[in-house]
Structure formats: structure tokens, C-alpha cells
Amino acid sequence: MLLSDPISDMLARIRNAQKALHKDVLIPASRMKESIAAILKEHGFIQDYVEEDRNIRVSLKYVSSKGSLAGSRKVSKPGLRIYVGCDDIPAVQNGLGIAILSTPKGVLEGRQAKAEKVGGELLCEIW
């Protein structure tokens, strides 16, 4: 299946699996998706992820009957790429969420990109 926006597809799969109370979800693998999954795990939005046979199995994390991922928004889209400098990286939900950027130093979380003084394409916001 050919997708025009694979990162948006990844976020939708995670969101839909949490709403259906699934234990885990399979996502077609890529290096960028694996980097995003690592950031989500580091910040406690998912329990774990494992790359297996050209897929990424994401184990979801639940707080009561809701998932720990309250919301997500794809910012940069195939038809309109959004680039930000290190000083323009947004604070998501007044600091309760994270921004994920694709930078020359790899895929980074917003605070880490500010600390390294690097900007890039604003991929998505997670809260």
C-alpha cells in the first residue's frame, strides 16, 4: 500500500489502537518512524517498540482506560512543509507535550533541538 504521508499514518494507527484498547499495533518500518517511536518511548507516550520483519511493533501504554497519548497533530504535510528555526520551535500544550522535528542532526524532540541550537522540519506535535 502506497502512502503519501507515512508519519501521519503511524500516528493514526497508534491513536486508533489506543481507542480500541489494543495491547500493541504493527506499523510498516522506516528509520524515521523508528526514531519517532524512540522519542515516544523516551517521553513515556508508549511502553516499548520492537522492529520485527520490516514492521515496528509498538506496545501501547495505558493510564486507566485511556491511553497515555492524549492527542497528536501532524504539522508538516506533503503539500505544505513547515520549517522552523531553533528559536521558533513551539511549546506544545504549554510544555505538557512535545514537538518532533527532522533536523540535520536526525529526528529530535523540540527541547533537545533548542539545546543543540538546530532547527528543521516540524513533523508533529504530541500531547
DSSP file (Angstrom, degrees, kcal/mol; ACC not computed):
  #  RESIDUE AA STRUCTURE BP1 BP2  ACC     N-H-->O    O-->H-N    N-H-->O    O-->H-N    TCO  KAPPA ALPHA  PHI   PSI    X-CA   Y-CA   Z-CA
    1    1 A M              0   0    0      0, 0.0     2,-0.5     0, 0.0     0, 0.0   0.000 360.0 360.0 360.0 125.3    0.0    0.0    0.0
    2    2 A L        -     0   0    0      2,-0.0     2,-0.4     4,-0.0     0, 0.0  -0.758 360.0-165.9 -90.5 123.8    1.5    3.3   -1.1
    3    3 A L        -     0   0    0     -2,-0.5     0, 0.0     1,-0.1     0, 0.0  -0.882  20.3-157.3-111.4 140.8    1.0    6.1    1.4
    4    4 A S  S    S+     0   0    0     -2,-0.4    -1,-0.1     1,-0.3    -2,-0.0   0.731  94.6  27.3 -85.3 -22.4    1.5    9.8    0.7
    5    5 A D     >  +     0   0    0      1,-0.1     4,-1.7    72,-0.1    -1,-0.3  -0.694  65.1 174.0-139.8  84.8    2.1   10.6    4.4
    6    6 A P  H  > S+     0   0    0      0, 0.0     4,-2.0     0, 0.0    -1,-0.1   0.784  79.5  55.2 -66.5 -28.5    3.6    7.7    6.4
    7    7 A I  H  > S+     0   0    0      2,-0.2     4,-2.3     1,-0.2     5,-0.2   0.905 107.8  48.9 -72.2 -40.1    4.1    9.6    9.6
    8    8 A S  H  > S+     0   0    0      1,-0.2     4,-2.2     2,-0.2    -1,-0.2   0.885 110.3  52.6 -62.5 -38.6    0.5   10.7    9.7
    9    9 A D  H  X S+     0   0    0     -4,-1.7     4,-2.4     2,-0.2    -2,-0.2   0.894 107.7  51.8 -62.7 -41.2   -0.5    7.1    9.1
   10   10 A M  H  X S+     0   0    0     -4,-2.0     4,-2.1     2,-0.2    -2,-0.2   0.933 111.0  46.6 -61.3 -47.4    1.8    6.0   12.1
   11   11 A L  H  X S+     0   0    0     -4,-2.3     4,-2.4     1,-0.2    -1,-0.2   0.884 112.4  50.5 -63.9 -39.0    0.1    8.5   14.4
   12   12 A A  H  X S+     0   0    0     -4,-2.2     4,-2.8     2,-0.2     5,-0.2   0.893 109.0  51.5 -66.7 -39.7   -3.4    7.5   13.3
   13   13 A R  H  X S+     0   0    0     -4,-2.4     4,-2.3     2,-0.2    -2,-0.2   0.916 112.4  45.8 -63.3 -42.6   -2.6    3.7   13.8
   14   14 A I  H  X S+     0   0    0     -4,-2.1     4,-2.0     2,-0.2    -2,-0.2   0.929 114.6  47.6 -65.4 -44.9   -1.4    4.4   17.3
   15   15 A R  H  X S+     0   0    0     -4,-2.4     4,-2.0     1,-0.2    -2,-0.2   0.916 114.3  46.3 -62.7 -44.6   -4.4    6.6   18.1
   16   16 A N  H  X S+     0   0    0     -4,-2.8     4,-1.7     1,-0.2    -1,-0.2   0.884 111.1  52.0 -67.6 -38.7   -6.9    4.1   16.7
   17   17 A A  H  <>S+     0   0    0     -4,-2.3     5,-2.8    -5,-0.2    -1,-0.2   0.875 109.7  49.9 -66.1 -36.7   -5.3    1.2   18.5
   18   18 A Q  H ><5S+     0   0    0     -4,-2.0     3,-1.2     3,-0.2    -2,-0.2   0.897 109.1  51.1 -68.0 -39.6   -5.5    3.0   21.8
   19   19 A K  H 3<5S+     0   0    0     -4,-2.0    -1,-0.2     1,-0.3    -2,-0.2   0.848 111.8  47.5 -65.5 -32.3   -9.1    3.9   21.3
   20   20 A A  T 3<5S-     0   0    0     -4,-1.7    -1,-0.3    -5,-0.1    -2,-0.2   0.397 113.8-122.2 -87.3   2.8   -9.8    0.2   20.6
   21   21 A L  T < 5 +     0   0    0     -3,-1.2    -3,-0.2     1,-0.2     2,-0.1   0.827  49.9 168.8  59.5  37.0   -7.8   -0.8   23.7
   22   22 A H      < -     0   0    0     -5,-2.8    -1,-0.2    -6,-0.1    38,-0.1  -0.451  39.2-135.6 -74.8 153.4   -5.3   -2.9   21.8
   23   23 A K  S    S-     0   0    0      1,-0.2    37,-2.1    -2,-0.1     2,-0.3   0.872  81.6  -6.7 -76.7 -39.2   -2.2   -4.1   23.5
   24   24 A D  E     -A   59   0A   0     35,-0.2     2,-0.3    -7,-0.1    35,-0.2  -0.939  61.5-143.8-150.1 171.2    0.1   -3.4   20.6
   25   25 A V  E     -A   58   0A   0     33,-1.9    33,-2.8    -2,-0.3     2,-0.4  -0.996  14.4-131.0-142.6 143.5    0.0   -2.2   17.0
   26   26 A L  E     -A   57   0A   0     -2,-0.3    31,-0.2    31,-0.2    -2,-0.0  -0.818  24.5-177.8 -97.3 134.4    2.0   -3.0   13.8
   27   27 A I  E     -A   56   0A   0     29,-2.1    29,-3.3    -2,-0.4   -17,-0.0  -0.996  36.0-105.0-130.0 133.8    3.4   -0.2   11.7
   28   28 A P  E     -A   55   0A   0      0, 0.0    27,-0.3     0, 0.0     2,-0.1  -0.374  50.6-114.0 -57.7 135.3    5.4   -0.5    8.5
   29   29 A A        +     0   0    0     25,-1.8     2,-0.3    23,-0.1     3,-0.1  -0.394  45.9 151.1 -82.7 147.9    9.0    0.2    9.4
   30   30 A S     >  -     0   0    0     -2,-0.1     4,-2.1     1,-0.1     5,-0.2  -0.932  53.0-109.2-156.9 162.8   11.3    3.1    8.3
   31   31 A R  H  > S+     0   0    0     -2,-0.3     4,-2.0     1,-0.2     5,-0.1   0.887 118.4  50.6 -64.6 -37.7   14.2    4.7   10.0
   32   32 A M  H  > S+     0   0    0      2,-0.2     4,-2.3     1,-0.2    -1,-0.2   0.919 110.4  48.6 -67.5 -42.5   12.2    7.9   10.7
   33   33 A K  H  > S+     0   0    0      1,-0.2     4,-2.5     2,-0.2    -1,-0.2   0.879 110.5  52.0 -64.3 -36.8    9.3    6.0   12.2
   34   34 A E  H  X S+     0   0    0     -4,-2.1     4,-2.0     2,-0.2    -1,-0.2   0.890 109.4  49.7 -65.8 -38.5   11.7    4.1   14.4
   35   35 A S  H  X S+     0   0    0     -4,-2.0     4,-1.9     2,-0.2    -2,-0.2   0.895 111.3  48.8 -65.6 -40.0   13.3    7.4   15.6
   36   36 A I  H  X S+     0   0    0     -4,-2.3     4,-2.5     2,-0.2    -2,-0.2   0.910 110.1  51.4 -66.1 -41.5    9.8    8.8   16.3
   37   37 A A  H  X S+     0   0    0     -4,-2.5     4,-2.3     1,-0.2    -2,-0.2   0.880 107.7  53.2 -62.4 -37.6    8.9    5.6   18.3
   38   38 A A  H  X S+     0   0    0     -4,-2.0     4,-2.5     2,-0.2    -1,-0.2   0.900 110.0  47.4 -64.0 -40.6   12.1    6.0   20.3
   39   39 A I  H  X S+     0   0    0     -4,-1.9     4,-1.8     2,-0.2    -2,-0.2   0.907 111.1  51.2 -66.4 -41.5   11.2    9.6   21.2
   40   40 A L  H  <>S+     0   0    0     -4,-2.5     5,-2.7     1,-0.2     6,-0.9   0.891 112.8  46.1 -63.1 -38.9    7.7    8.5   22.2
   41   41 A K  H ><5S+     0   0    0     -4,-2.3     3,-1.4     3,-0.2    -2,-0.2   0.924 109.7  53.9 -68.0 -43.9    9.1    5.8   24.4
   42   42 A E  H 3<5S+     0   0    0     -4,-2.5    -2,-0.2     1,-0.3    -1,-0.2   0.846 112.6  43.9 -58.9 -35.6   11.6    8.1   25.9
   43   43 A H  T 3<5S-     0   0    0     -4,-1.8    -1,-0.3    -5,-0.1    -2,-0.2   0.344 117.6-110.3 -96.1   5.9    8.9   10.6   26.9
   44   44 A G  T < 5S+     0   0    0     -3,-1.4    -3,-0.2    -4,-0.2    -2,-0.1   0.669  82.3 121.7  81.5  17.9    6.5    7.9   28.2
   45   45 A F  S   <S+     0   0    0     -5,-2.7    16,-0.5    -6,-0.2     2,-0.3   0.771  80.3  26.7 -83.6 -26.0    3.8    8.0   25.5
   46   46 A I  E    S-B   60   0A   0     -6,-0.9    14,-0.2    14,-0.2    -2,-0.2  -0.910  73.6-132.3-129.4 160.8    4.3    4.3   24.6
   47   47 A Q  E    S-     0   0A   0     12,-2.0     2,-0.3    -2,-0.3    13,-0.2   0.941  75.4 -37.2 -78.0 -48.8    5.5    1.4   26.6
   48   48 A D  E     -B   59   0A   0     11,-1.4    11,-2.7     2,-0.0     2,-0.3  -0.973  47.8-144.8-164.7 168.7    8.0   -0.1   24.1
   49   49 A Y  E     -B   58   0A   0     -2,-0.3     2,-0.4     9,-0.2     9,-0.2  -0.990   9.3-169.6-145.4 148.7    8.7   -0.7   20.4
   50   50 A V  E     -B   57   0A   0      7,-1.9     7,-3.2    -2,-0.3     2,-0.6  -0.999  20.3-134.1-139.1 133.0   10.4   -3.6   18.6
   51   51 A E  E     +B   56   0A   0     -2,-0.4     2,-0.4     5,-0.2     5,-0.2  -0.786  35.3 167.5 -87.4 124.6   11.5   -3.8   15.0
   52   52 A E  E >   -B   55   0A   0      3,-3.0     3,-1.0    -2,-0.6   -23,-0.1  -0.956  58.0 -23.5-143.5 120.8   10.5   -7.1   13.5
   53   53 A D  T 3  S-     0   0    0     -2,-0.4     3,-0.1     1,-0.3    -1,-0.1   0.896 125.2 -43.0  50.5  58.7   10.4   -8.3    9.9
   54   54 A R  T 3  S+     0   0    0      1,-0.2   -25,-1.8   -26,-0.1     2,-0.3   0.685 125.4  92.1  62.0  21.7   10.0   -4.9    8.2
   55   55 A N  E <   -AB  28  52A   0     -3,-1.0    -3,-3.0   -27,-0.3     2,-0.5  -0.941  69.2-134.9-135.5 159.6    7.5   -3.7   10.8
   56   56 A I  E     -AB  27  51A   0    -29,-3.3   -29,-2.1    -2,-0.3     2,-0.7  -0.981  14.9-153.0-114.8 122.6    7.6   -1.9   14.1
   57   57 A R  E     -AB  26  50A   0     -7,-3.2    -7,-1.9    -2,-0.5     2,-0.6  -0.865  12.5-162.0 -96.3 114.2    5.5   -3.4   16.9
   58   58 A V  E     -AB  25  49A   0    -33,-2.8   -33,-1.9    -2,-0.7     2,-0.6  -0.866   7.4-148.8-100.6 119.8    4.5   -0.6   19.3
   59   59 A S  E     -AB  24  48A   0    -11,-2.7   -12,-2.0    -2,-0.6   -11,-1.4  -0.789  22.8-134.9 -87.3 122.6    3.4   -1.7   22.7
   60   60 A L  E     - B   0  46A   0    -37,-2.1     2,-0.4    -2,-0.6   -14,-0.2  -0.427   7.6-140.1 -84.0 153.4    0.8    0.8   24.0
   61   61 A K        -     0   0    0    -16,-0.5     7,-2.0    -2,-0.1     2,-0.4  -0.922  16.3-159.8-114.2 134.8    0.8    2.2   27.4
   62   62 A Y  E     -C   67   0B   0     -2,-0.4     2,-0.5     5,-0.2     5,-0.2  -0.935  16.5-164.5-121.0 139.5   -2.5    2.8   29.3
   63   63 A V  E >  S-C   66   0B   0      3,-2.7     3,-1.5    -2,-0.4     2,-0.1  -0.972  77.8 -45.6-116.1 109.7   -3.4    5.1   32.2
   64   64 A S  T 3  S-     0   0    0     -2,-0.5     0, 0.0     1,-0.2     0, 0.0  -0.454 120.4 -28.5  56.1-130.2   -6.8    3.7   33.4
   65   65 A S  T 3  S+     0   0    0     -2,-0.1     2,-0.3    -3,-0.1    -1,-0.2   0.473 127.6  77.7 -92.9  -0.9   -9.0    3.1   30.4
   66   66 A K  E <  S-C   63   0B   0     -3,-1.5    -3,-2.7     1,-0.1     4,-0.1  -0.771  83.2-114.2-105.6 152.4   -7.3    5.8   28.3
   67   67 A G  E     -C   62   0B   0     -2,-0.3    -5,-0.2    -5,-0.2   -21,-0.1  -0.365  24.7-117.8 -75.2 163.5   -4.0    5.6   26.5
   68   68 A S  S    S+     0   0    0     -7,-2.0     2,-1.0   -23,-0.3    -6,-0.1   0.651  99.9  82.3 -78.0 -13.7   -1.2    7.8   27.6
   69   69 A L        +     0   0    0     -8,-0.3    -2,-0.2   -24,-0.2    -1,-0.1  -0.791  57.3 176.7 -91.4  98.7   -1.2    9.5   24.2
   70   70 A A        -     0   0    0     -2,-1.0     2,-0.3     1,-0.2    -1,-0.2   0.860  61.2 -18.8 -73.8 -35.9   -4.0   12.1   24.6
   71   71 A G        -     0   0    0      2,-0.0    56,-2.8     0, 0.0     2,-0.3  -0.992  52.6-164.3-166.3 160.7   -3.6   13.7   21.2
   72   72 A S  E     -D  126   0C   0     -2,-0.3     2,-0.4    54,-0.2    54,-0.2  -0.988   3.6-164.5-150.6 153.4   -1.3   14.2   18.2
   73   73 A R  E     -D  125   0C   0     52,-2.4    52,-2.5    -2,-0.3     2,-0.6  -0.974  18.4-137.4-144.4 126.2   -1.2   16.6   15.3
   74   74 A K  E     +D  124   0C   0     -2,-0.4    50,-0.3    50,-0.2    49,-0.1  -0.738  25.3 177.9 -80.5 122.1    0.8   16.3   12.0
   75   75 A V        +     0   0    0     48,-1.9     2,-0.5    -2,-0.6    48,-0.2   0.931  62.4  52.0 -93.4 -59.0    2.1   19.8   11.3
   76   76 A S  S    S-     0   0    0     46,-1.2     5,-0.2    47,-0.8    -1,-0.2  -0.712  73.6-173.9 -84.9 123.3    4.3   19.5    8.2
   77   77 A K  B >   -H   80   0D   0      3,-2.2     3,-0.9    -2,-0.5   -72,-0.1  -0.730  39.3-104.7-115.8 163.2    2.3   17.8    5.4
   78   78 A P  T 3  S+     0   0    0      0, 0.0     3,-0.2     0, 0.0    -1,-0.1   0.841 122.2  44.7 -57.3 -33.1    3.3   16.7    1.9
   79   79 A G  T 3  S+     0   0    0      1,-0.3     2,-0.3     0, 0.0    -3,-0.0   0.653 126.3  27.6 -84.9 -15.5    1.5   19.7    0.3
   80   80 A L  B <  S-H   77   0D   0     -3,-0.9    -3,-2.2    -5,-0.0     2,-0.3  -0.762  72.6-160.2-151.0  97.2    2.9   22.2    2.8
   81   81 A R        -     0   0    0     -2,-0.3     2,-0.5    -3,-0.2    -5,-0.1  -0.606   9.5-151.8 -79.7 136.5    6.2   21.6    4.6
   82   82 A I        -     0   0    0     -2,-0.3    40,-2.3    40,-0.3     2,-0.4  -0.950  13.5-175.1-114.2 119.5    6.7   23.7    7.8
   83   83 A Y  E     -E  121   0C   0     -2,-0.5     2,-0.3    38,-0.3    38,-0.2  -0.909   2.2-171.9-114.3 141.3   10.3   24.6    8.7
   84   84 A V  E     -E  120   0C   0     36,-2.8    36,-1.9    -2,-0.4     2,-0.1  -0.963  19.0-128.6-131.8 149.0   11.2   26.3   12.0
   85   85 A G    >   -     0   0    0     -2,-0.3     3,-1.1    34,-0.2     4,-0.3  -0.376  41.1 -97.1 -83.3 172.0   14.4   27.8   13.3
   86   86 A C  G >  S+     0   0    0      1,-0.3     3,-0.5     2,-0.2    32,-0.1   0.797 125.9  50.6 -64.8 -27.0   15.7   26.8   16.8
   87   87 A D  G 3  S+     0   0    0      1,-0.2    -1,-0.3    30,-0.1    27,-0.0   0.634 107.6  54.4 -83.2 -13.7   14.1   30.0   18.3
   88   88 A D  G <  S+     0   0    0     -3,-1.1    -1,-0.2     2,-0.1    -2,-0.2   0.268  70.1 128.3-105.0  10.2   10.7   29.3   16.7
   89   89 A I    <   -     0   0    0     -3,-0.5     2,-0.0    -4,-0.3    -3,-0.0  -0.544  60.5-124.0 -69.5 124.0   10.1   25.7   18.0
   90   90 A P        -     0   0    0      0, 0.0     2,-0.7     0, 0.0     9,-0.1  -0.312   5.8-125.2 -74.8 151.9    6.7   25.8   19.6
   91   91 A A    >   -     0   0    0      7,-0.1     3,-0.7    19,-0.0     2,-0.4  -0.870  32.1-138.0 -89.5 118.2    5.8   24.8   23.2
   92   92 A V  G >>>S-     0   0    0     -2,-0.7     5,-2.4     5,-0.3     3,-0.8  -0.669  75.1 -13.4 -87.0 126.8    3.1   22.2   22.8
   93   93 A Q  G >45S-     0   0    0     -2,-0.4     3,-1.4     1,-0.2    -1,-0.3   0.888 128.0 -56.9  51.3  46.4    0.2   22.4   25.3
   94   94 A N  G <45S-     0   0    0     -3,-0.7    -1,-0.2     1,-0.3    -2,-0.1   0.846 110.0 -44.1  54.6  39.5    2.2   24.9   27.4
   95   95 A G  G <45S+     0   0    0     -3,-0.8    -1,-0.3     2,-0.0    -2,-0.2   0.380 119.4 103.6  92.3  -3.8    5.0   22.4   27.9
   96   96 A L  T <<5S+     0   0    0     -3,-1.4    -3,-0.2    -4,-0.5     2,-0.2   0.689  81.4  44.0 -83.1 -18.3    3.0   19.3   28.6
   97   97 A G  S   <S-     0   0    0     -5,-2.4    -5,-0.3    28,-0.0     2,-0.3  -0.505  79.4-121.1-114.5-175.7    3.5   17.9   25.1
   98   98 A I  E     -F  126   0C   0     28,-2.8    28,-2.9    -2,-0.2     2,-0.4  -0.937   6.3-142.3-129.6 152.5    6.4   17.5   22.7
   99   99 A A  E     -F  125   0C   0     -2,-0.3    11,-2.5    26,-0.2     2,-0.5  -0.925  16.8-150.0-108.2 138.7    7.3   18.7   19.2
  100  100 A I  E     -FG 124 109C   0     24,-2.7    23,-1.7    -2,-0.4    24,-1.3  -0.949  17.0-173.8-114.4 128.0    9.2   16.3   16.9
  101  101 A L  E     -FG 122 108C   0      7,-3.1     7,-2.4    -2,-0.5     2,-0.7  -0.882  26.5-136.7-121.8 149.4   11.5   17.7   14.3
  102  102 A S  E     +FG 121 107C   0     19,-2.5    19,-2.1    -2,-0.3     5,-0.2  -0.934  41.7 169.6-100.8 112.5   13.5   16.3   11.5
  103  103 A T  E >   - G   0 106C   0      3,-2.2     3,-1.8    -2,-0.7    17,-0.2  -0.644  52.9 -99.2-118.5 171.8   16.9   18.2   11.7
  104  104 A P  T 3  S+     0   0    0      0, 0.0     3,-0.1     0, 0.0    16,-0.1   0.721 125.6  55.3 -63.0 -19.1   20.3   17.8   10.1
  105  105 A K  T 3  S-     0   0    0      1,-0.4     2,-0.2     8,-0.0    -3,-0.0   0.259 124.8 -94.3 -95.4  11.4   21.3   16.0   13.3
  106  106 A G  E <   -G  103   0C   0     -3,-1.8    -3,-2.2     2,-0.1     2,-0.6  -0.559  68.9 -27.1 108.1-173.7   18.5   13.5   13.0
  107  107 A V  E    S+G  102   0C   0     -5,-0.2     2,-0.3    -2,-0.2    -5,-0.2  -0.687  73.9 175.8 -80.2 121.4   15.0   13.3   14.3
  108  108 A L  E     -G  101   0C   0     -7,-2.4    -7,-3.1    -2,-0.6     2,-0.2  -0.891  33.8-112.9-129.4 155.1   14.9   15.2   17.6
  109  109 A E  E  >  -G  100   0C   0     -2,-0.3     4,-2.3    -9,-0.2    -9,-0.2  -0.544  41.8-107.6 -78.8 154.1   12.4   16.3   20.3
  110  110 A G  H  > S+     0   0    0    -11,-2.5     4,-2.2     1,-0.2     5,-0.2   0.858 116.2  48.0 -55.8 -45.5   11.8   20.1   20.4
  111  111 A R  H  > S+     0   0    0      1,-0.2     4,-2.2     2,-0.2    -1,-0.2   0.886 112.8  49.6 -66.2 -37.4   13.7   20.8   23.7
  112  112 A Q  H  > S+     0   0    0     -3,-0.2     4,-2.0     2,-0.2    -2,-0.2   0.892 109.8  51.1 -67.3 -39.3   16.7   18.8   22.5
  113  113 A A  H  <>S+     0   0    0     -4,-2.3     5,-2.4     2,-0.2     4,-0.3   0.893 110.3  49.6 -64.8 -39.3   16.7   20.7   19.2
  114  114 A K  H ><5S+     0   0    0     -4,-2.2     3,-0.9     3,-0.2    -2,-0.2   0.906 109.8  51.3 -64.2 -41.1   16.7   24.0   21.1
  115  115 A A  H 3<5S+     0   0    0     -4,-2.2    -2,-0.2     1,-0.3    -1,-0.2   0.864 113.4  43.9 -64.7 -35.8   19.5   22.8   23.3
  116  116 A E  T 3<5S-     0   0    0     -4,-2.0    -1,-0.3     2,-0.1    -2,-0.2   0.428 111.0-126.0 -87.7   1.0   21.6   21.9   20.3
  117  117 A K  T < 5 +     0   0    0     -3,-0.9     2,-0.4    -4,-0.3    -3,-0.2   0.927  64.4 130.9  53.9  53.0   20.6   25.1   18.6
  118  118 A V      < -     0   0    0     -5,-2.4    -1,-0.2   -32,-0.1     2,-0.2  -0.997  37.1-165.6-136.3 139.8   19.3   23.4   15.4
  119  119 A G        +     0   0    0     -2,-0.4     2,-0.3    -3,-0.1   -34,-0.2  -0.469  19.8 140.5-108.8-175.4   16.0   23.9   13.5
  120  120 A G  E     -E   84   0C   0    -36,-1.9   -36,-2.8    -2,-0.2     2,-0.5  -0.980  54.2 -20.9 169.9-159.2   14.4   21.8   10.9
  121  121 A E  E     -EF  83 102C   0    -19,-2.1   -19,-2.5    -2,-0.3     2,-1.1  -0.663  55.7-133.5 -81.2 124.7   11.1   20.4    9.6
  122  122 A L  E     + F   0 101C   0    -40,-2.3   -46,-1.2    -2,-0.5   -40,-0.3  -0.675  29.7 177.7 -80.3 100.2    8.4   20.4   12.3
  123  123 A L  E     -     0   0C   0    -23,-1.7   -48,-1.9    -2,-1.1   -47,-0.8   0.973  51.2 -29.6 -72.8 -56.9    6.9   16.9   11.8
  124  124 A C  E     -DF  74 100C   0    -24,-1.3   -24,-2.7   -50,-0.3     2,-0.4  -0.971  45.0-125.3-158.1 167.5    4.3   16.6   14.5
  125  125 A E  E     -DF  73  99C   0    -52,-2.5   -52,-2.4    -2,-0.3     2,-0.4  -0.984  24.1-168.1-122.2 135.1    3.1   17.6   18.0
  126  126 A I  E      DF  72  98C   0    -28,-2.9   -28,-2.8    -2,-0.4   -54,-0.2  -0.970 360.0 360.0-124.5 136.3    2.3   15.0   20.6
  127  127 A W              0   0    0    -56,-2.8   -57,-0.2    -2,-0.4   -55,-0.2   0.315 360.0 360.0-144.2 360.0    0.5   15.6   23.9
